[in-house]
Amino acid sequence: MKKLKPIPEFKNTQEWSDFWMTHDTTEYVDSSKAKRAVFPNLKPTCRSISLRLPVSMIDRLRVLANKRDVPYQSLLKTFLADRLKQEMMVH
């Protein structure tokens, strides 16, 4: 079995990030001992964007969202997520 290098201590997350961007984890971690972790309370990082859409498209989105009793922005995120998933499967 290959001898693993010790993982250094880091002063902050930037130092941690810089290290792992330039080092191969297989030299430091035995992946055969990895265990699946679940983090149910994590929320994805979000970023606001400005998106120009035709008024008619927004109106139709609001109508659909109202029928489903959800905010129109949530419905739009769902539509985008579904399409991205679909596109990722194709390519």
Secondary structure as GFF3:
##gff-version 3
##sequence-region A 1 91
A	DSSP	alpha_helix	13	22	.	.	.	ID=ss1
A	DSSP	three_ten_helix	25	27	.	.	.	ID=ss2
A	DSSP	three_ten_helix	31	33	.	.	.	ID=ss3
A	DSSP	alpha_helix	55	68	.	.	.	ID=ss4
A	DSSP	alpha_helix	72	90	.	.	.	ID=ss5
###
